[in-house]
Amino acid sequence: MKNSVFLILAALFLLPLTALGFGYPAALGMGSPMPGVDAVSHGFGGVVSVNVGGMNLFGNPAELNSYNPSFSVSVGPLILKQSVDDGLGKHTLTYAGLGASSFQTGFNTGSAGFALGIAKIRDYTYKGEYFFIDTNPEPMIAGFENLTVTGGVWEVAGGAATSLFGQTNLGVSAGYRTGDINYDYYWHHFNESIPDSSSLWSREEGEFSWKAGVSQPVGENISFGAVYASSSENCPSSIAAAVMIGNLAVFSPGFGIEARIYDVDDSNAWSANVFGGIHPDHNLYFRGGAVLSSSGGIDSKVALGISMGSTVTLGKVNVSAAFNYGNETRDNNILGFPDAKTINDIVTAFTIGATIEL
């Protein structure tokens, strides 16, 4: 059992890197994308390629010229739960981390728009624990091992957008991704004659990043958008495209669909999102999204995510809140539990934010 630490270290380099999942595979792979960089996009299921009224600097920079000068801030927690069925019962563990956290300020001059900001774009939070059994002379709990992973990747960026031919919007953003991912492994046997085993290691992110996007309205109620985000050491590249009916950015009723693909080694992770919003009152807006995704891992299944959110308008201040629930199931790939039959990871995230027009 003491060799587990070496197996974990090897897994960090040998396991297929997942781009969309959460829990153990994501902690050793490419982490998990945030369910939305702010409270608005979070409520729509993490839409990035069309303007839904969120922080377009970290979505599609082509939409940076589509709103009035303002600044926005969002913050919230992640609550994660791991459940393992090993044939003897279900073993659950709950842990928490920092969720969507971001800030953006922007302004426009004629047909051009500009923005600066910072946002958390990927999370690596994980806590795993396994009590192992010694069968000699009879089955009994002999000790435990645990792995704690903390940290994430942040992006500091600036961007600009302009309009061509009166309608087509083009935008780019560039910045720097930074962050530390820290691993703490500990193995303990209840027999005092057997020494403990522990290990600390880390990964760092520090690399230039960029995005390029385009958006095209068709009439007053239909718009198309697409955006490409570059890769870095701990973040896969991605491309997303969407069509939207209705101007959700100004709290009009409407709906849309978005597809997103992540490039991960020899496989592709993907997500598909159906989103929409309704305006039941002059200062109240409800939004939601349903997301299907695949992490790209060989043992992963299609995961389901549901997001909901709302905005209350108070003069020039929009206060937004969002909630989402995600559920992913796989067959193996877990800390401990050599006889695991089914592994279920659940993530719940909350975000609250505000946008103030200047």
Secondary structure, DSSP 4 states (H G I P E B T S, - for coil): -TTHHHHHHHHHHHSPPPSS--SHHHHHTT-EE-S-SSHHHHHTTS--SS-SSS-GGGS-GGGTTSS-SEEEEEE-EEEEEEEEE-SS-EEEEEEEEE---EEEEEEEETTEEEEEEEEEEEE--EEEEEEEEE-SSS-EEEEEEEEEEEEEEEEEEEEEEEEETTTEEEEEEEEEEEEEEEEEEEEEESSTTSPPEEEEEEEEEEEEEEEEEEEEEETTTEEEEEEEE--BTTB-EEEEEEEEES-GGGT--EEEEEEEEEEETTEEEEEEEEEEEEEEETTEEEEEEEEEEE---TTB--EEEEEEEEEEEETTEEEEEEEEEEEEEESS--SS-TT--EEEEEEEEEEEEEEEE-
